[in-house]
Structure formats: C-alpha cells, structure tokens
C-alpha cells in the first residue's frame, strides 16, 4: 500500500483517520467500527462493502 495514499485516505462515513492493518489487508475506522478491504493494492472504500468489526476487535 502506497504510504502517500494512506496519508490522504479517510473513512467515507465519518471522514476520520484510518488505521492500516497490513496482516489483514484492510483499513480500519475505529469510531465507525468498519474495516475496508484492500484488494490488489486498491482500497474498497464503500460503506456497503465494509466489514463490521466484532465486539472483541479493536
């Protein structure tokens, strides 16, 4: 994932910062509890495609 792209990407729901989780290939918005998948180095930034974080995940 390009570091410059990570700097400008924000959550499409709340416009907050995203955490990059390289091991799971996803971008996570902690306030919204959503994880956006990264496929072929392209983040899928659609709310309807995002994974809801489980209660045990941070």
PDB file of N, CA, C and O in Angstrom:
ATOM      1  N   UNK A   1       0.850  -1.179   0.000  1.00  0.00           N
ATOM      2  CA  UNK A   1       0.000   0.000   0.000  1.00  0.00           C
ATOM      3  C   UNK A   1       0.894   1.240   0.000  1.00  0.00           C
ATOM      4  O   UNK A   1       1.820   1.348   0.804  1.00  0.00           O
ATOM      5  N   UNK A   2       0.615   2.151  -0.887  1.00  0.00           N
ATOM      6  CA  UNK A   2       1.403   3.370  -1.028  1.00  0.00           C
ATOM      7  C   UNK A   2       1.228   4.273   0.200  1.00  0.00           C
ATOM      8  O   UNK A   2       0.102   4.601   0.572  1.00  0.00           O
ATOM      9  N   UNK A   3       2.323   4.666   0.818  1.00  0.00           N
ATOM     10  CA  UNK A   3       2.294   5.496   2.029  1.00  0.00           C
ATOM     11  C   UNK A   3       1.627   6.854   1.774  1.00  0.00           C
ATOM     12  O   UNK A   3       0.930   7.376   2.645  1.00  0.00           O
ATOM     13  N   UNK A   4       1.839   7.419   0.591  1.00  0.00           N
ATOM     14  CA  UNK A   4       1.219   8.719   0.275  1.00  0.00           C
ATOM     15  C   UNK A   4      -0.300   8.598   0.198  1.00  0.00           C
ATOM     16  O   UNK A   4      -1.024   9.502   0.616  1.00  0.00           O
ATOM     17  N   UNK A   5      -0.776   7.481  -0.336  1.00  0.00           N
ATOM     18  CA  UNK A   5      -2.215   7.252  -0.412  1.00  0.00           C
ATOM     19  C   UNK A   5      -2.812   7.093   0.984  1.00  0.00           C
ATOM     20  O   UNK A   5      -3.896   7.605   1.262  1.00  0.00           O
ATOM     21  N   UNK A   6      -2.105   6.385   1.855  1.00  0.00           N
ATOM     22  CA  UNK A   6      -2.574   6.198   3.228  1.00  0.00           C
ATOM     23  C   UNK A   6      -2.735   7.531   3.965  1.00  0.00           C
ATOM     24  O   UNK A   6      -3.615   7.675   4.814  1.00  0.00           O
ATOM     25  N   UNK A   7      -1.890   8.488   3.640  1.00  0.00           N
ATOM     26  CA  UNK A   7      -1.942   9.800   4.290  1.00  0.00           C
ATOM     27  C   UNK A   7      -3.204  10.583   3.942  1.00  0.00           C
ATOM     28  O   UNK A   7      -3.679  11.376   4.755  1.00  0.00           O
ATOM     29  N   UNK A   8      -3.751  10.373   2.748  1.00  0.00           N
ATOM     30  CA  UNK A   8      -4.893  11.186   2.319  1.00  0.00           C
ATOM     31  C   UNK A   8      -6.242  10.465   2.445  1.00  0.00           C
ATOM     32  O   UNK A   8      -7.290  11.108   2.403  1.00  0.00           O
ATOM     33  N   UNK A   9      -6.222   9.147   2.597  1.00  0.00           N
ATOM     34  CA  UNK A   9      -7.482   8.404   2.714  1.00  0.00           C
ATOM     35  C   UNK A   9      -8.133   8.633   4.077  1.00  0.00           C
ATOM     36  O   UNK A   9      -7.461   8.651   5.108  1.00  0.00           O
ATOM     37  N   UNK A  10      -9.442   8.804   4.059  1.00  0.00           N
ATOM     38  CA  UNK A  10     -10.220   8.938   5.288  1.00  0.00           C
ATOM     39  C   UNK A  10     -11.456   8.040   5.180  1.00  0.00           C
ATOM     40  O   UNK A  10     -11.813   7.587   4.093  1.00  0.00           O
ATOM     41  N   UNK A  11     -12.082   7.799   6.289  1.00  0.00           N
ATOM     42  CA  UNK A  11     -13.306   6.999   6.308  1.00  0.00           C
ATOM     43  C   UNK A  11     -14.384   7.729   5.506  1.00  0.00           C
ATOM     44  O   UNK A  11     -14.610   8.918   5.728  1.00  0.00           O
ATOM     45  N   UNK A  12     -15.048   7.043   4.585  1.00  0.00           N
ATOM     46  CA  UNK A  12     -16.098   7.703   3.804  1.00  0.00           C
ATOM     47  C   UNK A  12     -17.350   8.024   4.615  1.00  0.00           C
ATOM     48  O   UNK A  12     -18.181   8.818   4.172  1.00  0.00           O
ATOM     49  N   UNK A  13     -17.497   7.428   5.779  1.00  0.00           N
ATOM     50  CA  UNK A  13     -18.680   7.665   6.615  1.00  0.00           C
ATOM     51  C   UNK A  13     -18.485   8.891   7.511  1.00  0.00           C
ATOM     52  O   UNK A  13     -19.286   9.825   7.487  1.00  0.00           O
ATOM     53  N   UNK A  14     -17.394   8.872   8.311  1.00  0.00           N
ATOM     54  CA  UNK A  14     -17.195   9.942   9.299  1.00  0.00           C
ATOM     55  C   UNK A  14     -16.064  10.912   8.937  1.00  0.00           C
ATOM     56  O   UNK A  14     -15.861  11.914   9.622  1.00  0.00           O
ATOM     57  N   UNK A  15     -15.336  10.615   7.867  1.00  0.00           N
ATOM     58  CA  UNK A  15     -14.192  11.420   7.407  1.00  0.00           C
ATOM     59  C   UNK A  15     -13.028  11.404   8.394  1.00  0.00           C
ATOM     60  O   UNK A  15     -12.164  12.281   8.356  1.00  0.00           O
ATOM     61  N   UNK A  16     -13.006  10.409   9.277  1.00  0.00           N
ATOM     62  CA  UNK A  16     -11.939  10.263  10.259  1.00  0.00           C
ATOM     63  C   UNK A  16     -10.757   9.480   9.712  1.00  0.00           C
ATOM     64  O   UNK A  16     -10.827   8.938   8.609  1.00  0.00           O
ATOM     65  N   UNK A  17      -9.664   9.417  10.481  1.00  0.00           N
ATOM     66  CA  UNK A  17      -8.466   8.703  10.043  1.00  0.00           C
ATOM     67  C   UNK A  17      -8.676   7.190  10.016  1.00  0.00           C
ATOM     68  O   UNK A  17      -9.538   6.649  10.708  1.00  0.00           O
ATOM     69  N   UNK A  18      -7.870   6.532   9.203  1.00  0.00           N
ATOM     70  CA  UNK A  18      -7.938   5.075   9.077  1.00  0.00           C
ATOM     71  C   UNK A  18      -6.628   4.452   9.522  1.00  0.00           C
ATOM     72  O   UNK A  18      -5.556   5.016   9.302  1.00  0.00           O
ATOM     73  N   UNK A  19      -6.718   3.277  10.154  1.00  0.00           N
ATOM     74  CA  UNK A  19      -5.535   2.512  10.536  1.00  0.00           C
ATOM     75  C   UNK A  19      -5.313   1.428   9.498  1.00  0.00           C
ATOM     76  O   UNK A  19      -6.247   0.723   9.115  1.00  0.00           O
ATOM     77  N   UNK A  20      -4.070   1.296   9.043  1.00  0.00           N
ATOM     78  CA  UNK A  20      -3.719   0.281   8.058  1.00  0.00           C
ATOM     79  C   UNK A  20      -3.321  -0.996   8.779  1.00  0.00           C
ATOM     80  O   UNK A  20      -2.411  -0.989   9.608  1.00  0.00           O
ATOM     81  N   UNK A  21      -3.998  -2.086   8.467  1.00  0.00           N
ATOM     82  CA  UNK A  21      -3.667  -3.396   9.023  1.00  0.00           C
ATOM     83  C   UNK A  21      -3.140  -4.264   7.891  1.00  0.00           C
ATOM     84  O   UNK A  21      -3.896  -4.885   7.143  1.00  0.00           O
ATOM     85  N   UNK A  22      -1.829  -4.283   7.795  1.00  0.00           N
ATOM     86  CA  UNK A  22      -1.159  -4.983   6.698  1.00  0.00           C
ATOM     87  C   UNK A  22      -1.459  -6.475   6.732  1.00  0.00           C
ATOM     88  O   UNK A  22      -1.689  -7.081   5.685  1.00  0.00           O
ATOM     89  N   UNK A  23      -1.462  -7.080   7.927  1.00  0.00           N
ATOM     90  CA  UNK A  23      -1.673  -8.521   8.048  1.00  0.00           C
ATOM     91  C   UNK A  23      -3.043  -8.964   7.548  1.00  0.00           C
ATOM     92  O   UNK A  23      -3.188 -10.085   7.060  1.00  0.00           O
ATOM     93  N   UNK A  24      -4.049  -8.100   7.662  1.00  0.00           N
ATOM     94  CA  UNK A  24      -5.401  -8.435   7.206  1.00  0.00           C
ATOM     95  C   UNK A  24      -5.751  -7.749   5.886  1.00  0.00           C
ATOM     96  O   UNK A  24      -6.838  -7.962   5.347  1.00  0.00           O
ATOM     97  N   UNK A  25      -4.849  -6.937   5.368  1.00  0.00           N
ATOM     98  CA  UNK A  25      -5.065  -6.181   4.124  1.00  0.00           C
ATOM     99  C   UNK A  25      -6.366  -5.397   4.189  1.00  0.00           C
ATOM    100  O   UNK A  25      -7.272  -5.583   3.376  1.00  0.00           O
ATOM    101  N   UNK A  26      -6.432  -4.496   5.201  1.00  0.00           N
ATOM    102  CA  UNK A  26      -7.629  -3.669   5.343  1.00  0.00           C
ATOM    103  C   UNK A  26      -7.289  -2.356   6.026  1.00  0.00           C
ATOM    104  O   UNK A  26      -6.265  -2.221   6.696  1.00  0.00           O
ATOM    105  N   UNK A  27      -8.179  -1.395   5.836  1.00  0.00           N
ATOM    106  CA  UNK A  27      -8.113  -0.099   6.506  1.00  0.00           C
ATOM    107  C   UNK A  27      -9.256  -0.053   7.506  1.00  0.00           C
ATOM    108  O   UNK A  27     -10.397  -0.365   7.165  1.00  0.00           O
ATOM    109  N   UNK A  28      -8.953   0.337   8.745  1.00  0.00           N
ATOM    110  CA  UNK A  28      -9.947   0.284   9.815  1.00  0.00           C
ATOM    111  C   UNK A  28     -10.262   1.677  10.333  1.00  0.00           C
ATOM    112  O   UNK A  28      -9.366   2.477  10.605  1.00  0.00           O
ATOM    113  N   UNK A  29     -11.559   1.951  10.465  1.00  0.00           N
ATOM    114  CA  UNK A  29     -12.042   3.175  11.115  1.00  0.00           C
ATOM    115  C   UNK A  29     -12.536   2.760  12.498  1.00  0.00           C
ATOM    116  O   UNK A  29     -13.557   2.084  12.621  1.00  0.00           O
ATOM    117  N   UNK A  30     -11.812   3.166  13.531  1.00  0.00           N
ATOM    118  CA  UNK A  30     -12.172   2.772  14.892  1.00  0.00           C
ATOM    119  C   UNK A  30     -13.494   3.387  15.356  1.00  0.00           C
ATOM    120  O   UNK A  30     -14.303   2.672  15.947  1.00  0.00           O
ATOM    121  N   UNK A  31     -13.753   4.683  15.117  1.00  0.00           N
ATOM    122  CA  UNK A  31     -15.029   5.255  15.576  1.00  0.00           C
ATOM    123  C   UNK A  31     -16.255   4.598  14.934  1.00  0.00           C
ATOM    124  O   UNK A  31     -17.268   4.400  15.606  1.00  0.00           O
ATOM    125  N   UNK A  32     -16.177   4.261  13.651  1.00  0.00           N
ATOM    126  CA  UNK A  32     -17.308   3.641  12.948  1.00  0.00           C
ATOM    127  C   UNK A  32     -17.321   2.121  13.103  1.00  0.00           C
ATOM    128  O   UNK A  32     -18.326   1.467  12.820  1.00  0.00           O
ATOM    129  N   UNK A  33     -16.187   1.563  13.557  1.00  0.00           N
ATOM    130  CA  UNK A  33     -16.030   0.108  13.708  1.00  0.00           C
ATOM    131  C   UNK A  33     -16.231  -0.613  12.381  1.00  0.00           C
ATOM    132  O   UNK A  33     -16.910  -1.636  12.301  1.00  0.00           O
ATOM    133  N   UNK A  34     -15.607  -0.038  11.322  1.00  0.00           N
ATOM    134  CA  UNK A  34     -15.685  -0.610   9.984  1.00  0.00           C
ATOM    135  C   UNK A  34     -14.282  -0.909   9.461  1.00  0.00           C
ATOM    136  O   UNK A  34     -13.333  -0.176   9.737  1.00  0.00           O
ATOM    137  N   UNK A  35     -14.169  -1.992   8.706  1.00  0.00           N
ATOM    138  CA  UNK A  35     -12.903  -2.364   8.070  1.00  0.00           C
ATOM    139  C   UNK A  35     -13.123  -2.426   6.562  1.00  0.00           C
ATOM    140  O   UNK A  35     -14.003  -3.138   6.078  1.00  0.00           O
ATOM    141  N   UNK A  36     -12.314  -1.673   5.833  1.00  0.00           N
ATOM    142  CA  UNK A  36     -12.403  -1.618   4.381  1.00  0.00           C
ATOM    143  C   UNK A  36     -11.302  -2.492   3.789  1.00  0.00           C
ATOM    144  O   UNK A  36     -10.123  -2.283   4.077  1.00  0.00           O
ATOM    145  N   UNK A  37     -11.671  -3.454   2.977  1.00  0.00           N
ATOM    146  CA  UNK A  37     -10.711  -4.386   2.382  1.00  0.00           C
ATOM    147  C   UNK A  37      -9.830  -3.691   1.355  1.00  0.00           C
ATOM    148  O   UNK A  37     -10.229  -2.712   0.725  1.00  0.00           O
ATOM    149  N   UNK A  38      -8.613  -4.228   1.201  1.00  0.00           N
ATOM    150  CA  UNK A  38      -7.679  -3.778   0.171  1.00  0.00           C
ATOM    151  C   UNK A  38      -7.457  -4.968  -0.752  1.00  0.00           C
ATOM    152  O   UNK A  38      -6.945  -6.005  -0.330  1.00  0.00           O
ATOM    153  N   UNK A  39      -7.846  -4.814  -2.011  1.00  0.00           N
ATOM    154  CA  UNK A  39      -7.701  -5.891  -2.995  1.00  0.00           C
ATOM    155  C   UNK A  39      -6.807  -5.408  -4.130  1.00  0.00           C
ATOM    156  O   UNK A  39      -7.085  -4.387  -4.759  1.00  0.00           O
ATOM    157  N   UNK A  40      -5.732  -6.150  -4.387  1.00  0.00           N
ATOM    158  CA  UNK A  40      -4.765  -5.785  -5.430  1.00  0.00           C
ATOM    159  C   UNK A  40      -4.249  -4.362  -5.236  1.00  0.00           C
ATOM    160  O   UNK A  40      -4.129  -3.604  -6.199  1.00  0.00           O
ATOM    161  N   UNK A  41      -3.945  -4.003  -3.990  1.00  0.00           N
ATOM    162  CA  UNK A  41      -3.445  -2.669  -3.607  1.00  0.00           C
ATOM    163  C   UNK A  41      -4.451  -1.549  -3.843  1.00  0.00           C
ATOM    164  O   UNK A  41      -4.070  -0.380  -3.898  1.00  0.00           O
ATOM    165  N   UNK A  42      -5.729  -1.890  -3.982  1.00  0.00           N
ATOM    166  CA  UNK A  42      -6.780  -0.885  -4.171  1.00  0.00           C
ATOM    167  C   UNK A  42      -7.761  -0.983  -2.995  1.00  0.00           C
ATOM    168  O   UNK A  42      -8.406  -2.015  -2.814  1.00  0.00           O
ATOM    169  N   UNK A  43      -7.877   0.087  -2.197  1.00  0.00           N
ATOM    170  CA  UNK A  43      -8.833   0.048  -1.086  1.00  0.00           C
ATOM    171  C   UNK A  43     -10.271   0.155  -1.602  1.00  0.00           C
ATOM    172  O   UNK A  43     -10.581   0.999  -2.442  1.00  0.00           O
ATOM    173  N   UNK A  44     -11.126  -0.702  -1.092  1.00  0.00           N
ATOM    174  CA  UNK A  44     -12.544  -0.696  -1.452  1.00  0.00           C
ATOM    175  C   UNK A  44     -13.255   0.167  -0.407  1.00  0.00           C
ATOM    176  O   UNK A  44     -13.624  -0.316   0.664  1.00  0.00           O
ATOM    177  N   UNK A  45     -13.442   1.439  -0.731  1.00  0.00           N
ATOM    178  CA  UNK A  45     -13.928   2.425   0.228  1.00  0.00           C
ATOM    179  C   UNK A  45     -15.440   2.649   0.140  1.00  0.00           C
ATOM    180  O   UNK A  45     -15.898   3.791   0.150  1.00  0.00           O
ATOM    181  N   UNK A  46     -16.200   1.585   0.056  1.00  0.00           N
ATOM    182  CA  UNK A  46     -17.656   1.663   0.008  1.00  0.00           C
ATOM    183  C   UNK A  46     -18.220   1.165   1.333  1.00  0.00           C
ATOM    184  O   UNK A  46     -17.858   0.084   1.798  1.00  0.00           O
ATOM    185  N   UNK A  47     -19.099   1.946   1.936  1.00  0.00           N
ATOM    186  CA  UNK A  47     -19.666   1.570   3.235  1.00  0.00           C
ATOM    187  C   UNK A  47     -20.374   0.214   3.163  1.00  0.00           C
ATOM    188  O   UNK A  47     -20.271  -0.589   4.090  1.00  0.00           O
ATOM    189  N   UNK A  48     -21.084  -0.039   2.077  1.00  0.00           N
ATOM    190  CA  UNK A  48     -21.827  -1.297   1.948  1.00  0.00           C
ATOM    191  C   UNK A  48     -20.903  -2.507   1.752  1.00  0.00           C
ATOM    192  O   UNK A  48     -21.337  -3.643   1.946  1.00  0.00           O
ATOM    193  N   UNK A  49     -19.642  -2.283   1.372  1.00  0.00           N
ATOM    194  CA  UNK A  49     -18.667  -3.366   1.205  1.00  0.00           C
ATOM    195  C   UNK A  49     -17.796  -3.557   2.448  1.00  0.00           C
ATOM    196  O   UNK A  49     -17.044  -4.528   2.535  1.00  0.00           O
ATOM    197  N   UNK A  50     -17.894  -2.646   3.397  1.00  0.00           N
ATOM    198  CA  UNK A  50     -17.059  -2.703   4.597  1.00  0.00           C
ATOM    199  C   UNK A  50     -17.514  -3.815   5.527  1.00  0.00           C
ATOM    200  O   UNK A  50     -18.685  -4.194   5.561  1.00  0.00           O
ATOM    201  N   UNK A  51     -16.532  -4.329   6.291  1.00  0.00           N
ATOM    202  CA  UNK A  51     -16.799  -5.355   7.285  1.00  0.00           C
ATOM    203  C   UNK A  51     -17.001  -4.695   8.633  1.00  0.00           C
ATOM    204  O   UNK A  51     -16.197  -3.858   9.044  1.00  0.00           O
ATOM    205  N   UNK A  52     -18.070  -5.066   9.326  1.00  0.00           N
ATOM    206  CA  UNK A  52     -18.320  -4.551  10.671  1.00  0.00           C
ATOM    207  C   UNK A  52     -17.366  -5.258  11.633  1.00  0.00           C
ATOM    208  O   UNK A  52     -17.275  -6.486  11.627  1.00  0.00           O
ATOM    209  N   UNK A  53     -16.661  -4.493  12.453  1.00  0.00           N
ATOM    210  CA  UNK A  53     -15.734  -5.096  13.414  1.00  0.00           C
ATOM    211  C   UNK A  53     -16.524  -5.792  14.521  1.00  0.00           C
ATOM    212  O   UNK A  53     -17.550  -5.295  14.985  1.00  0.00           O
ATOM    213  N   UNK A  54     -16.027  -6.935  14.923  1.00  0.00           N
ATOM    214  CA  UNK A  54     -16.650  -7.673  16.027  1.00  0.00           C
ATOM    215  C   UNK A  54     -16.393  -6.912  17.337  1.00  0.00           C
ATOM    216  O   UNK A  54     -15.477  -6.093  17.422  1.00  0.00           O
ATOM    217  N   UNK A  55     -17.195  -7.190  18.327  1.00  0.00           N
ATOM    218  CA  UNK A  55     -17.071  -6.526  19.619  1.00  0.00           C
ATOM    219  C   UNK A  55     -15.707  -6.770  20.261  1.00  0.00           C
ATOM    220  O   UNK A  55     -15.223  -5.941  21.031  1.00  0.00           O
ATOM    221  N   UNK A  56     -15.091  -7.900  19.945  1.00  0.00           N
ATOM    222  CA  UNK A  56     -13.788  -8.233  20.534  1.00  0.00           C
ATOM    223  C   UNK A  56     -12.621  -7.625  19.775  1.00  0.00           C
ATOM    224  O   UNK A  56     -11.491  -7.643  20.264  1.00  0.00           O
ATOM    225  N   UNK A  57     -12.873  -7.092  18.596  1.00  0.00           N
ATOM    226  CA  UNK A  57     -11.805  -6.461  17.798  1.00  0.00           C
ATOM    227  C   UNK A  57     -11.656  -5.004  18.172  1.00  0.00           C
ATOM    228  O   UNK A  57     -12.616  -4.337  18.558  1.00  0.00           O
ATOM    229  N   UNK A  58     -10.417  -4.520  18.047  1.00  0.00           N
ATOM    230  CA  UNK A  58     -10.178  -3.106  18.308  1.00  0.00           C
ATOM    231  C   UNK A  58      -9.808  -2.392  17.055  1.00  0.00           C
ATOM    232  O   UNK A  58      -9.568  -1.185  17.081  1.00  0.00           O
TER     233      UNK A  58
END
